[in-house]
């Protein structure tokens, strides 16, 4: 009696659901299978958030940045568009197509813009991508009622409040074709469910879906703010997206070294490593100790050329991988992979703290649109 009166044990410590599906030759498929897969894990979400990221879906604008925005009202839209016109050449602007869908209520205004940074402004920063990041931060911080929820090239994020399968139908994702799709079903435990707080979280080409709770959010955020990233959403997943962009794009770390930062081993483990490996880990911990993710997590990180799965060192959140021919799968559970691919035979549980990486070969932008060939798949039985 006392327990029921004073203790709440109804918090679900195993949700949310994450799922990723990639064709490693760059051949495109629509969003239907991914909606089916994430719906199979419905018990892992509670209707307070769902979302998808898809790559290769805007081939006609492949060299342009696509900003997808949520607006509270027309005033926020007008102010944002005025800012965009001053910083970018706006090659296209349109409402994001949606349909009425049961379970999805009161959506914000949803628009997308295809943009080319103005050369006279972009040349003032060292990298054009940095100029774009600054623009995203300006809108999200300075313009009340506007939020950039996707900002990469030839990709888009689609998310909102609802079960993920309802969000997929709302955004008409069966009408898009991409070669990488990731999905998330949200079960928020510490923050409210709202459209901007749904997953994936995105900056440039990076998208992150996440199951877990990062207790190091405060120190992670403060470290990232030294490099110009402003965390406006007060959620742990936002810092993961920015940390990946900082480590890999700006500082040039490999995916493996990025994982060594985010899911670093204990110092007692580092002390027992061979000398060269120990020196590397010590250098990473001393440089990026404030980006260590403290707490249970499993994530799928994606960009235009890669899909990456990663868990915390002791696997406090589930993650399973599978591959079949040109297709790679990463999921919270194994059943959804078999549901969308009934010939799948090769599945495994990745090692905690070690990334599983599926990637396309480096290619020209034209080759990427037409479908790139496989360069490699780094997994537990690969070199």
VOBA-1610 file (N, C-alpha, C; in pm, whole numbers, padded with zeros to 5 digits, always signed):
BEGIN
Unk+00082-00120+00000Unk+00000+00000+00000Unk+00086+00126+00000Unk+00188+00126+00087Unk+00277+00241+00090Unk+00349+00259-00043Unk+00390+00146-00104Unk+00462+00155-00231Unk+00375+00218-00337Unk+00251+00175-00350Unk+00164+00230-00453Unk+00131+00376-00428Unk+00136+00418-00302Unk+00102+00555-00271Unk+00217+00651-00295Unk+00342+00605-00272Unk+00453+00698-00275Unk+00558+00669-00380Unk+00554+00552-00442Unk+00656+00516-00541Unk+00593+00494-00676Unk+00654+00547-00778Unk+00607+00526-00914Unk+00707+00439-00986Unk+00664+00319-01023Unk+00753+00228-01095Unk+00702+00201-01236Unk+00624+00298-01290Unk+00564+00278-01422Unk+00650+00337-01533Unk+00766+00387-01501Unk+00854+00442-01604Unk+00913+00329-01688Unk+00903+00340-01818Unk+00954+00235-01907Unk+01101+00261-01936Unk+01188+00172-01890Unk+01332+00194-01905Unk+01389+00127-02029Unk+01306+00069-02116Unk+01360+00004-02235Unk+01319+00072-02364Unk+01212+00153-02362Unk+01174+00227-02481Unk+01277+00336-02502Unk+01290+00393-02619Unk+01202+00405-02736Unk+01236+00297-02840Unk+01180+00312-02960Unk+01214+00221-03070Unk+01294+00296-03175Unk+01396+00229-03230Unk+01473+00285-03341Unk+01488+00178-03448Unk+01493+00224-03573Unk+01506+00131-03686Unk+01575+00203-03800Unk+01667+00134-03867Unk+01733+00188-03986Unk+01745+00083-04094Unk+01730+00126-04218Unk+01736+00036-04334Unk+01810+00108-04445Unk+01914+00043-04499Unk+01999+00106-04600Unk+02027+00009-04713Unk+02016+00058-04836Unk+02065-00017-04951Unk+02205+00034-04981Unk+02304-00052-04966Unk+02443-00010-04973Unk+02491+00014-05115Unk+02409-00018-05216Unk+02441+00018-05354Unk+02375+00150-05394Unk+02303+00209-05303Unk+02237+00335-05332Unk+02107+00321-05408Unk+02054+00199-05420Unk+01926+00180-05488Unk+01813+00223-05395Unk+01717+00294-05450Unk+01616+00360-05368Unk+01492+00274-05350Unk+01425+00297-05237Unk+01300+00230-05206Unk+01214+00330-05127Unk+01084+00308-05128Unk+00995+00405-05063Unk+00989+00380-04912Unk+00916+00467-04843Unk+00913+00461-04698Unk+00822+00354-04640Unk+00750+00280-04724Unk+00656+00181-04674Unk+00716+00077-04582Unk+00827+00010-04620Unk+00884-00092-04532Unk+00928-00038-04396Unk+00978+00084-04394Unk+01026+00140-04269Unk+00909+00175-04177Unk+00799+00223-04235Unk+00679+00247-04155Unk+00630+00115-04096Unk+00629+00010-04177Unk+00588-00122-04128Unk+00676-00169-04014Unk+00808-00150-04028Unk+00902-00197-03927Unk+00885-00124-03795Unk+00875+00008-03799Unk+00866+00084-03674Unk+00730+00062-03608Unk+00625+00038-03687Unk+00494+00010-03631Unk+00493-00122-03555Unk+00581-00215-03594Unk+00589-00344-03526Unk+00638-00330-03382Unk+00700-00218-03349Unk+00749-00194-03212Unk+00664-00089-03142Unk+00535-00088-03168Unk+00446+00016-03117Unk+00447+00025-02965Unk+00464-00090-02898Unk+00462-00087-02751Unk+00581-00010-02693Unk+00680+00021-02776Unk+00795+00099-02729Unk+00769+00250-02736Unk+00658+00293-02791Unk+00627+00436-02797Unk+00489+00458-02738Unk+00456+00583-02714Unk+00327+00612-02649Unk+00246+00719-02721Unk+00280+00746-02847Unk+00204+00842-02925Unk+00247+00986-02908Unk+00356+01010-02832Unk+00402+01147-02809Unk+00520+01185-02898Unk+00547+01105-03000Unk+00652+01144-03094Unk+00692+01030-03186Unk+00706+01062-03312Unk+00754+00967-03410Unk+00819+01043-03523Unk+00912+00977-03593Unk+00975+01049-03703Unk+01066+00962-03787Unk+01107+01020-03900Unk+01186+00950-04001Unk+01288+01047-04060Unk+01399+00991-04107Unk+01493+01064-04193Unk+01516+00979-04316Unk+01523+01044-04431Unk+01541+00973-04558Unk+01645+01045-04642Unk+01729+00966-04711Unk+01841+01019-04789Unk+01825+00982-04936Unk+01851+01081-05023Unk+01838+01060-05167Unk+01702+01099-05221Unk+01621+01169-05142Unk+01481+01193-05179Unk+01460+01318-05263Unk+01562+01405-05275Unk+01547+01528-05352Unk+01653+01535-05462Unk+01658+01439-05554Unk+01765+01439-05655Unk+01765+01561-05745Unk+01648+01621-05768Unk+01641+01739-05854Unk+01707+01861-05789Unk+01727+01855-05655Unk+01792+01964-05581Unk+01914+01911-05506Unk+01983+01814-05561Unk+02084+01740-05485Unk+02198+01828-05434Unk+02230+01937-05501Unk+02341+02022-05460Unk+02297+02138-05372Unk+02171+02143-05336Unk+02119+02252-05254Unk+02090+02204-05113Unk+02106+02293-05018Unk+02065+02264-04881Unk+01912+02272-04873Unk+01853+02176-04808Unk+01708+02175-04789Unk+01677+02206-04642Unk+01622+02324-04617Unk+01576+02360-04483Unk+01428+02322-04473Unk+01396+02238-04377Unk+01256+02206-04349Unk+01222+02270-04215Unk+01114+02347-04215Unk+01083+02430-04099Unk+00944+02406-04046Unk+00932+02421-03914Unk+00804+02429-03845Unk+00782+02573-03802Unk+00661+02623-03827Unk+00625+02759-03785Unk+00502+02756-03695Unk+00505+02843-03595Unk+00387+02859-03511Unk+00280+02943-03581Unk+00325+03039-03663Unk+00229+03130-03726Unk+00292+03195-03848Unk+00211+03271-03920Unk+00257+03338-04042Unk+00363+03443-04014Unk+00356+03507-03897Unk+00456+03607-03863Unk+00595+03548-03855Unk+00608+03430-03792Unk+00737+03363-03785Unk+00785+03322-03924Unk+00693+03280-04008Unk+00728+03240-04145Unk+00781+03361-04223Unk+00715+03473-04213Unk+00758+03592-04287Unk+00895+03639-04241Unk+00920+03637-04109Unk+01050+03681-04058Unk+01160+03585-04103Unk+01131+03455-04101Unk+01231+03356-04142Unk+01262+03370-04290Unk+01161+03385-04372Unk+01184+03396-04516Unk+01263+03522-04550Unk+01242+03628-04476Unk+01320+03750-04497Unk+01467+03723-04466Unk+01493+03650-04358Unk+01631+03615-04323Unk+01692+03524-04429Unk+01618+03424-04475Unk+01671+03331-04575Unk+01706+03404-04704Unk+01622+03498-04746Unk+01649+03571-04870Unk+01775+03655-04859Unk+01809+03700-04738Unk+01930+03779-04722Unk+02057+03695-04717Unk+02044+03568-04681Unk+02162+03483-04663Unk+02180+03379-04773Unk+02073+03347-04844Unk+02075+03240-04943Unk+02005+03284-05071Unk+02041+03215-05177Unk+01959+03219-05298Unk+01854+03110-05283Unk+01728+03148-05280Unk+01619+03053-05256Unk+01574+02997-05391Unk+01610+02873-05418Unk+01581+02810-05546Unk+01444+02743-05549Unk+01386+02721-05433Unk+01254+02660-05426Unk+01197+02677-05286Unk+01065+02697-05277Unk+00997+02709-05149Unk+00857+02652-05165Unk+00817+02563-05074Unk+00687+02500-05088Unk+00642+02441-04955Unk+00513+02424-04943Unk+00456+02352-04829Unk+00500+02206-04837Unk+00536+02149-04723Unk+00565+02006-04720Unk+00434+01931-04733Unk+00419+01842-04833Unk+00291+01774-04854Unk+00254+01685-04735Unk+00131+01694-04692Unk+00078+01610-04584Unk-00064+01569-04621Unk-00118+01479-04542Unk-00259+01441-04554Unk-00320+01432-04415Unk-00449+01456-04401Unk-00512+01436-04271Unk-00494+01291-04227Unk-00462+01273-04100Unk-00435+01139-04050Unk-00483+01129-03906Unk-00563+01028-03879Unk-00609+01006-03744Unk-00489+00981-03653Unk-00488+01047-03539Unk-00377+01033-03447Unk-00274+01143-03458Unk-00287+01230-03559Unk-00196+01344-03576Unk-00280+01471-03574Unk-00267+01548-03468Unk-00351+01665-03448Unk-00268+01792-03435Unk-00328+01902-03477Unk-00272+02036-03456Unk-00128+02050-03501Unk-00097+02015-03625Unk+00041+02031-03673Unk+00075+02179-03691Unk+00203+02213-03681Unk+00246+02350-03713Unk+00243+02370-03864Unk+00274+02493-03907Unk+00295+02518-04049Unk+00425+02450-04089Unk+00422+02373-04197Unk+00538+02293-04239Unk+00580+02333-04380Unk+00699+02390-04392Unk+00752+02438-04520Unk+00893+02385-04541Unk+00932+02378-04670Unk+01070+02344-04703Unk+01124+02442-04808Unk+01256+02464-04800Unk+01324+02561-04886Unk+01452+02497-04938Unk+01477+02515-05066Unk+01600+02465-05128Unk+01691+02585-05152Unk+01810+02581-05091Unk+01891+02701-05072Unk+02034+02683-05119Unk+02089+02793-05171Unk+02231+02802-05201Unk+02288+02921-05126Unk+02386+02903-05038Unk+02441+03017-04964Unk+02496+03124-05057Unk+02473+03249-05023Unk+02526+03359-05103Unk+02678+03366-05084Unk+02750+03366-05197Unk+02896+03354-05192Unk+02960+03468-05113Unk+02909+03588-05128Unk+02972+03702-05061Unk+02961+03692-04909Unk+02863+03616-04860Unk+02848+03598-04716Unk+02917+03470-04669Unk+02902+03363-04745Unk+02960+03235-04705Unk+03112+03239-04701Unk+03172+03325-04784Unk+03319+03331-04788Unk+03376+03392-04661Unk+03292+03450-04577Unk+03339+03509-04452Unk+03370+03404-04346Unk+03326+03280-04367Unk+03357+03172-04274Unk+03446+03071-04345Unk+03513+02987-04268Unk+03611+02895-04326Unk+03545+02787-04411Unk+03421+02751-04381Unk+03356+02639-04446Unk+03210+02675-04471Unk+03158+02640-04588Unk+03020+02672-04622Unk+02924+02603-04525Unk+02957+02479-04486Unk+02871+02409-04391Unk+02862+02485-04259Unk+02971+02548-04217Unk+02966+02627-04094Unk+02872+02746-04110Unk+02871+02804-04228Unk+02777+02914-04256Unk+02633+02866-04242Unk+02606+02747-04292Unk+02471+02691-04284Unk+02434+02662-04139Unk+02528+02606-04062Unk+02501+02580-03921Unk+02468+02709-03847Unk+02543+02816-03876Unk+02514+02945-03813Unk+02374+02993-03848Unk+02334+02972-03972Unk+02200+03014-04013Unk+02093+02936-03938Unk+02114+02806-03923Unk+02020+02723-03847Unk+02010+02772-03703Unk+02126+02798-03642Unk+02126+02845-03503Unk+02056+02981-03491Unk+02078+03069-03588Unk+02014+03200-03584Unk+01862+03187-03585Unk+01810+03106-03676Unk+01665+03089-03685Unk+01610+03028-03557Unk+01673+02921-03510Unk+01619+02850-03394Unk+01628+02931-03265Unk+01725+03022-03257Unk+01744+03100-03135Unk+01677+03237-03145Unk+01688+03301-03261Unk+01649+03441-03273Unk+01507+03464-03323Unk+01451+03370-03393Unk+01319+03393-03453Unk+01216+03312-03374Unk+01135+03383-03299Unk+01035+03318-03215Unk+00930+03250-03302Unk+00904+03122-03271Unk+00800+03049-03344Unk+00849+02982-03471Unk+00980+02978-03493Unk+01036+02909-03611Unk+01139+02807-03565Unk+01141+02693-03631Unk+01235+02587-03594Unk+01277+02510-03719Unk+01409+02509-03746Unk+01464+02430-03856Unk+01485+02288-03805Unk+01411+02192-03858Unk+01426+02055-03810Unk+01499+01965-03909Unk+01543+02021-04022Unk+01622+01945-04119Unk+01697+02045-04205Unk+01828+02019-04231Unk+01908+02120-04300Unk+02014+02062-04392Unk+02001+01937-04433Unk+02103+01874-04516Unk+02074+01884-04665Unk+02159+01819-04743Unk+02144+01812-04888Unk+02085+01678-04928Unk+01989+01681-05018Unk+01929+01560-05074Unk+01879+01466-04966Unk+01825+01523-04859Unk+01770+01443-04750Unk+01667+01526-04676Unk+01588+01459-04594Unk+01488+01531-04517Unk+01448+01453-04394Unk+01407+01528-04291Unk+01351+01472-04169Unk+01202+01500-04167Unk+01125+01403-04120Unk+00980+01416-04111Unk+00939+01365-03973Unk+00891+01455-03887Unk+00863+01414-03750Unk+00751+01497-03691Unk+00693+01444-03582Unk+00585+01515-03517Unk+00531+01437-03399Unk+00421+01485-03343Unk+00356+01422-03228Unk+00255+01320-03279Unk+00274+01195-03239Unk+00188+01086-03282Unk+00269+00958-03281Unk+00204+00846-03303Unk+00278+00722-03324Unk+00352+00731-03458Unk+00468+00669-03468Unk+00548+00685-03590Unk+00476+00644-03717Unk+00397+00537-03713Unk+00327+00495-03834Unk+00226+00600-03879Unk+00166+00672-03782Unk+00074+00780-03818Unk+00149+00899-03877Unk+00265+00930-03819Unk+00348+01039-03873Unk+00392+01005-04015Unk+00429+00880-04040Unk+00468+00839-04175Unk+00356+00858-04275Unk+00236+00819-04237Unk+00122+00838-04328Unk+00088+00986-04344Unk+00099+01062-04235Unk+00071+01206-04240Unk+00162+01275-04342Unk+00290+01239-04343Unk+00386+01302-04435Unk+00392+01232-04571Unk+00307+01131-04593Unk+00297+01064-04724Unk+00432+01005-04767Unk+00497+00937-04675Unk+00633+00890-04700Unk+00639+00777-04803Unk+00526+00713-04831Unk+00526+00612-04938Unk+00548+00675-05075Unk+00540+00810-05083Unk+00561+00879-05209Unk+00707+00920-05230Unk+00793+00901-05130Unk+00935+00935-05141Unk+01017+00808-05163Unk+01130+00824-05230Unk+01223+00713-05248Unk+01363+00757-05204Unk+01425+00677-05117Unk+01559+00705-05070Unk+01635+00576-05051Unk+01766+00585-05031Unk+01848+00465-05014Unk+01885+00441-04868Unk+01864+00540-04780Unk+01875+00523-04635Unk+01749+00578-04572Unk+01689+00498-04483Unk+01575+00542-04403Unk+01602+00505-04258Unk+01580+00600-04167Unk+01584+00570-04025Unk+01453+00618-03963Unk+01413+00552-03853Unk+01283+00581-03793Unk+01293+00574-03642Unk+01200+00642-03576Unk+01199+00648-03430Unk+01056+00651-03378Unk+01032+00573-03274Unk+00908+00581-03198Unk+00941+00628-03058Unk+00881+00739-03015Unk+00925+00805-02892Unk+00842+00762-02771Unk+00912+00745-02659Unk+00848+00725-02529Unk+00916+00823-02433Unk+00877+00952-02438Unk+00949+01052-02357Unk+00933+01025-02209Unk+01044+01036-02137Unk+01044+01012-01993Unk+01078+01136-01913Unk+01151+01230-01973Unk+01195+01347-01898Unk+01155+01480-01962Unk+01111+01478-02086Unk+01071+01601-02154Unk+00934+01581-02217Unk+00867+01692-02244Unk+00732+01686-02299Unk+00734+01638-02444Unk+00621+01586-02487Unk+00608+01549-02627Unk+00559+01668-02707Unk+00639+01714-02802Unk+00598+01823-02890Unk+00666+01802-03025Unk+00621+01874-03127Unk+00664+01847-03264Unk+00815+01859-03279Unk+00874+01964-03227Unk+01018+01981-03242Unk+01099+01883-03162Unk+01044+01829-03054Unk+01116+01736-02969Unk+01114+01593-03015Unk+01038+01564-03121Unk+01039+01428-03176Unk+01174+01403-03244Unk+01206+01276-03263Unk+01328+01236-03333Unk+01293+01207-03479Unk+01389+01212-03572Unk+01532+01235-03556Unk+01566+01381-03526Unk+01686+01399-03469Unk+01746+01531-03458Unk+01852+01543-03566Unk+01862+01661-03623Unk+01941+01678-03745Unk+02022+01805-03742Unk+02140+01800-03800Unk+02216+01919-03839Unk+02292+01882-03966Unk+02281+01963-04069Unk+02338+01933-04200Unk+02292+01793-04242Unk+02385+01708-04286Unk+02346+01574-04331Unk+02331+01474-04217Unk+02369+01511-04096Unk+02365+01418-03983Unk+02225+01409-03924Unk+02178+01288-03902Unk+02053+01265-03830Unk+02077+01159-03723Unk+02010+01176-03609Unk+02027+01084-03497Unk+01890+01043-03443Unk+01869+00912-03428Unk+01757+00860-03351Unk+01816+00789-03231Unk+01747+00796-03117Unk+01811+00764-02989Unk+01711+00698-02896Unk+01755+00594-02831Unk+01682+00532-02721Unk+01771+00536-02599Unk+01731+00609-02496Unk+01813+00615-02376Unk+01796+00745-02301Unk+01879+00764-02203Unk+01879+00885-02122Unk+02023+00927-02094Unk+02061+01044-02139Unk+02198+01092-02124Unk+02203+01188-02005Unk+02260+01142-01896Unk+02266+01225-01775Unk+02375+01331-01783Unk+02463+01322-01883Unk+02571+01420-01900Unk+02529+01537-01987Unk+02399+01553-02012Unk+02351+01656-02105Unk+02410+01793-02073Unk+02414+01831-01946Unk+02459+01966-01911Unk+02602+01993-01953Unk+02695+01905-01920Unk+02835+01927-01956Unk+02854+01909-02106Unk+02781+01817-02170Unk+02787+01802-02316Unk+02745+01932-02384Unk+02636+01989-02338Unk+02584+02111-02399Unk+02682+02227-02383Unk+02735+02243-02261Unk+02827+02355-02238Unk+02952+02344-02324Unk+03002+02223-02343Unk+03119+02204-02428Unk+03086+02242-02572Unk+02972+02196-02623Unk+02935+02225-02761Unk+02912+02373-02785Unk+02863+02443-02685Unk+02837+02586-02701Unk+02966+02665-02721Unk+03080+02610-02677Unk+03208+02676-02703Unk+03241+02678-02852Unk+03178+02589-02929Unk+03204+02579-03073Unk+03087+02633-03156Unk+02997+02706-03092Unk+02891+02773-03166Unk+02761+02697-03179Unk+02752+02578-03121Unk+02626+02503-03125Unk+02539+02549-03008Unk+02417+02590-03036Unk+02327+02638-02932Unk+02213+02539-02918Unk+02204+02479-02802Unk+02103+02376-02778Unk+01974+02443-02729Unk+01877+02449-02815Unk+01752+02519-02786Unk+01641+02427-02740Unk+01659+02295-02754Unk+01548+02203-02730Unk+01555+02134-02595Unk+01665+02151-02522Unk+01681+02095-02387Unk+01655+01945-02385Unk+01713+01876-02482Unk+01699+01731-02488Unk+01834+01668-02520Unk+01858+01551-02463Unk+01989+01489-02476Unk+02023+01451-02619Unk+01923+01417-02700Unk+01952+01373-02837Unk+02007+01486-02921Unk+01965+01609-02894Unk+02017+01723-02969Unk+02168+01734-02953Unk+02221+01709-02833Unk+02365+01722-02815Unk+02440+01611-02889Unk+02378+01494-02905Unk+02445+01387-02979Unk+02464+01429-03125Unk+02360+01486-03187Unk+02371+01529-03326Unk+02481+01633-03344Unk+02487+01731-03254Unk+02588+01834-03266Unk+02728+01779-03237Unk+02737+01687-03140Unk+02868+01628-03108Unk+02924+01551-03226Unk+02840+01476-03297Unk+02885+01402-03414Unk+02934+01497-03522Unk+02861+01605-03545Unk+02903+01703-03646Unk+03038+01765-03609Unk+03054+01799-03482Unk+03181+01858-03438Unk+03297+01761-03454Unk+03278+01639-03408Unk+03388+01543-03407Unk+03427+01497-03546Unk+03329+01463-03629Unk+03359+01402-03758Unk+03379+01506-03867Unk+03286+01599-03882Unk+03297+01696-03992Unk+03401+01803-03962Unk+03392+01865-03843Unk+03479+01979-03816Unk+03618+01938-03770Unk+03628+01833-03688Unk+03759+01795-03636Unk+03819+01675-03706Unk+03746+01615-03799Unk+03803+01513-03885Unk+03828+01379-03822Unk+03762+01346-03711Unk+03780+01215-03650Unk+03712+01108-03734Unk+03765+00987-03728Unk+03699+00874-03791Unk+03575+00836-03711Unk+03489+00756-03772Unk+03371+00709-03701Unk+03413+00629-03578Unk+03518+00548-03592Unk+03564+00468-03478Unk+03613+00557-03364Unk+03686+00664-03396Unk+03733+00754-03291Unk+03617+00833-03232Unk+03520+00870-03315Unk+03400+00934-03263Unk+03333+00845-03159Unk+03323+00715-03189Unk+03263+00622-03094Unk+03346+00612-02967Unk+03479+00618-02981Unk+03567+00612-02863Unk+03548+00733-02772Unk+03503+00845-02829Unk+03473+00964-02749Unk+03338+00950-02681Unk+03235+00917-02758Unk+03098+00915-02705Unk+03076+00798-02609Unk+03136+00684-02639Unk+03118+00563-02557Unk+03253+00518-02505Unk+03322+00607-02438Unk+03460+00580-02395Unk+03465+00469-02291Unk+03570+00385-02297Unk+03589+00281-02195Unk+03631+00344-02062Unk+03622+00266-01955Unk+03666+00312-01825Unk+03817+00331-01824Unk+03865+00419-01738Unk+04009+00441-01726Unk+04082+00312-01690Unk+04017+00226-01609Unk+04081+00099-01573Unk+04102+00011-01695Unk+04011+00019-01793Unk+04029-00055-01918Unk+04140+00007-02001Unk+04142+00138-02008Unk+04245+00207-02086Unk+04384+00173-02033Unk+04398+00166-01901Unk+04528+00137-01840Unk+04582+00000-01882Unk+04495-00093-01919Unk+04538-00228-01955Unk+04562-00245-02105Unk+04539-00140-02184Unk+04554-00150-02328Unk+04701-00150-02370Unk+04733-00206-02490Unk+04868-00191-02546Unk+04904-00043-02559Unk+05032-00014-02562Unk+05079+00124-02549Unk+05017+00219-02652Unk+05022+00184-02780Unk+04973+00276-02883Unk+04823+00298-02870Unk+04750+00191-02842Unk+04606+00205-02824Unk+04575+00287-02699Unk+04651+00264-02594Unk+04631+00341-02471Unk+04658+00489-02494Unk+04762+00522-02568Unk+04794+00663-02596Unk+04681+00731-02673Unk+04622+00659-02769Unk+04511+00715-02845Unk+04393+00744-02754Unk+04354+00647-02671Unk+04239+00665-02583Unk+04264+00776-02481Unk+04384+00784-02429Unk+04415+00890-02334Unk+04402+01027-02401Unk+04454+01039-02523Unk+04445+01167-02595Unk+04299+01206-02621Unk+04218+01109-02661Unk+04077+01138-02687Unk+04003+01178-02559Unk+04029+01106-02450Unk+03962+01139-02324Unk+04005+01276-02272Unk+04134+01307-02285Unk+04181+01436-02236Unk+04128+01552-02319Unk+04109+01528-02449Unk+04062+01635-02538Unk+03911+01649-02535Unk+03842+01537-02534Unk+03696+01539-02552Unk+03621+01477-02433Unk+03680+01481-02315Unk+03614+01420-02200Unk+03475+01476-02174Unk+03452+01601-02209Unk+03322+01662-02185Unk+03215+01617-02283Unk+03253+01539-02386Unk+03154+01484-02479Unk+03123+01338-02451Unk+03182+01280-02348Unk+03145+01145-02307Unk+02996+01141-02275Unk+02924+01046-02332Unk+02782+01030-02305Unk+02765+00939-02185Unk+02722+00996-02075Unk+02708+00921-01951Unk+02563+00877-01936Unk+02541+00747-01942Unk+02406+00695-01929Unk+02378+00591-02035Unk+02263+00525-02024Unk+02229+00419-02120Unk+02182+00478-02252Unk+02232+00421-02363Unk+02185+00470-02493Unk+02210+00368-02602Unk+02125+00370-02701Unk+02152+00312-02832Unk+02108+00414-02935Unk+02188+00431-03040Unk+02159+00532-03141Unk+02183+00475-03280Unk+02112+00534-03376Unk+02146+00518-03517Unk+02180+00657-03568Unk+02300+00671-03621Unk+02350+00797-03676Unk+02361+00779-03826Unk+02308+00873-03902Unk+02312+00859-04048Unk+02358+00988-04113Unk+02419+00972-04230Unk+02448+01083-04319Unk+02428+01032-04461Unk+02467+01110-04561Unk+02437+01068-04699Unk+02516+00946-04744Unk+02621+00911-04672Unk+02699+00797-04714Unk+02708+00683-04615Unk+02649+00701-04495Unk+02669+00602-04389Unk+02544+00586-04303Unk+02531+00466-04247Unk+02436+00439-04140Unk+02514+00370-04029Unk+02511+00427-03908Unk+02598+00385-03799Unk+02512+00350-03677Unk+02537+00233-03621Unk+02472+00195-03496Unk+02573+00194-03383Unk+02531+00241-03265Unk+02623+00249-03151Unk+02543+00240-03021Unk+02596+00166-02924Unk+02537+00161-02790Unk+02639+00205-02687Unk+02591+00226-02565Unk+02684+00250-02455Unk+02769+00124-02433Unk+02875+00140-02355Unk+02975+00034-02340Unk+02918-00096-02282Unk+02816-00086-02198Unk+02764-00209-02136Unk+02624-00243-02186Unk+02584-00183-02297Unk+02462-00219-02368Unk+02338-00214-02279Unk+02316-00100-02216Unk+02197-00084-02134Unk+02073-00053-02216Unk+02089-00034-02345Unk+01976-00024-02437Unk+01999-00122-02551Unk+01893-00186-02601Unk+01910-00292-02700Unk+01942-00239-02839Unk+02017-00319-02914Unk+02045-00289-03054Unk+02083-00420-03122Unk+02025-00443-03239Unk+02056-00563-03317Unk+02077-00521-03461Unk+02164-00589-03532Unk+02195-00557-03671Unk+02170-00678-03759Unk+02149-00654-03888Unk+02132-00762-03984Unk+02170-00714-04122Unk+02206-00809-04208Unk+02234-00773-04347Unk+02193-00887-04438Unk+02150-00849-04556Unk+02106-00945-04656Unk+02136-00886-04792Unk+02239-00936-04857Unk+02278-00880-04987Unk+02318-00735-04973Unk+02251-00648-05046Unk+02284-00506-05045Unk+02216-00430-04933Unk+02134-00496-04851Unk+02058-00428-04747Unk+02121-00448-04610Unk+02125-00338-04535Unk+02172-00339-04397Unk+02059-00290-04308Unk+02044-00353-04191Unk+01939-00318-04097Unk+02000-00295-03959Unk+01948-00198-03887Unk+01981-00176-03746Unk+01849-00148-03675Unk+01828-00213-03560Unk+01696-00203-03498Unk+01705-00227-03348Unk+01603-00178-03277Unk+01590-00210-03134Unk+01559-00357-03114Unk+01488-00417-03209Unk+01448-00556-03198Unk+01471-00626-03331Unk+01481-00760-03326Unk+01507-00835-03447Unk+01382-00856-03532Unk+01265-00869-03469Unk+01144-00904-03542Unk+01112-00809-03658Unk+01125-00675-03641Unk+01092-00586-03754Unk+01178-00609-03878Unk+01304-00651-03859Unk+01390-00677-03974Unk+01337-00795-04055Unk+01294-00899-03987Unk+01239-01015-04057Unk+01103-00982-04118Unk+01029-00892-04056Unk+00898-00855-04109Unk+00910-00791-04246Unk+01012-00707-04267Unk+01028-00639-04395Unk+01120-00714-04491Unk+01189-00817-04443Unk+01280-00896-04527Unk+01273-01041-04482Unk+01182-01118-04542Unk+01160-01255-04496Unk+01270-01352-04540Unk+01369-01304-04617Unk+01485-01388-04652Unk+01607-01355-04568Unk+01594-01265-04472Unk+01706-01226-04388Unk+01751-01343-04301Unk+01879-01374-04304Unk+01933-01484-04224Unk+02046-01439-04131Unk+02120-01337-04170Unk+02238-01295-04094Unk+02203-01180-04001Unk+02197-01208-03871Unk+02172-01105-03770Unk+02272-01124-03657Unk+02300-01017-03585Unk+02392-01025-03472Unk+02369-00907-03378Unk+02420-00922-03258Unk+02415-00815-03158Unk+02551-00747-03156Unk+02559-00619-03192Unk+02689-00551-03194Unk+02749-00540-03054Unk+02878-00535-03048Unk+02949-00519-02922Unk+02922-00380-02866Unk+02904-00371-02735Unk+02882-00242-02672Unk+02997-00146-02695Unk+02965-00023-02733Unk+03067+00079-02755Unk+03140+00071-02886Unk+03114-00033-02967Unk+03181-00049-03096Unk+03082-00019-03208Unk+03111+00074-03297Unk+03015+00111-03401Unk+03000+00003-03507Unk+02879-00014-03554Unk+02854-00096-03672Unk+02823+00002-03784Unk+02898-00004-03894Unk+02894+00100-03997Unk+02866+00039-04134Unk+02759+00081-04196Unk+02734+00049-04337Unk+02759+00175-04417Unk+02831+00163-04530Unk+02863+00284-04604Unk+02870+00260-04754Unk+02840+00368-04825Unk+02854+00372-04971Unk+02997+00411-05005Unk+03039+00378-05127Unk+03168+00428-05172Unk+03158+00578-05198Unk+03271+00646-05183Unk+03274+00788-05215Unk+03246+00804-05364Unk+03169+00903-05399Unk+03128+00917-05538Unk+03101+01063-05570Unk+03089+01090-05696Unk+03044+01222-05736Unk+02897+01237-05700Unk+02850+01359-05697Unk+02710+01382-05663Unk+02617+01314-05763Unk+02657+01312-05890Unk+02574+01246-05991Unk+02565+01097-05964Unk+02679+01035-05929Unk+02678+00892-05899Unk+02593+00861-05777Unk+02595+00951-05680Unk+02514+00931-05561Unk+02366+00930-05596Unk+02325+01019-05687Unk+02185+01024-05727Unk+02144+00898-05802Unk+02235+00845-05883Unk+02202+00729-05965Unk+02215+00598-05887Unk+02289+00602-05774Unk+02307+00481-05694Unk+02452+00440-05690Unk+02516+00464-05575Unk+02658+00432-05563Unk+02679+00284-05534Unk+02801+00237-05567Unk+02837+00099-05538Unk+02896+00088-05398Unk+02894-00032-05345Unk+02942-00053-05209Unk+03094-00040-05204Unk+03143+00039-05111Unk+03286+00041-05083Unk+03319-00063-04977Unk+03246-00058-04866Unk+03273-00154-04759Unk+03160-00158-04661Unk+03157-00263-04586Unk+03067-00275-04472Unk+03151-00320-04355Unk+03167-00232-04257Unk+03249-00265-04142Unk+03159-00321-04034Unk+03178-00445-03997Unk+03098-00510-03896Unk+03183-00599-03809Unk+03122-00686-03731Unk+03198-00766-03636Unk+03291-00866-03701Unk+03262-00907-03826Unk+03350-01004-03890Unk+03415-00945-04014Unk+03434-00811-04013Unk+03505-00744-04122Unk+03639-00694-04069Unk+03730-00673-04162Unk+03862-00624-04121Unk+03852-00483-04067
//
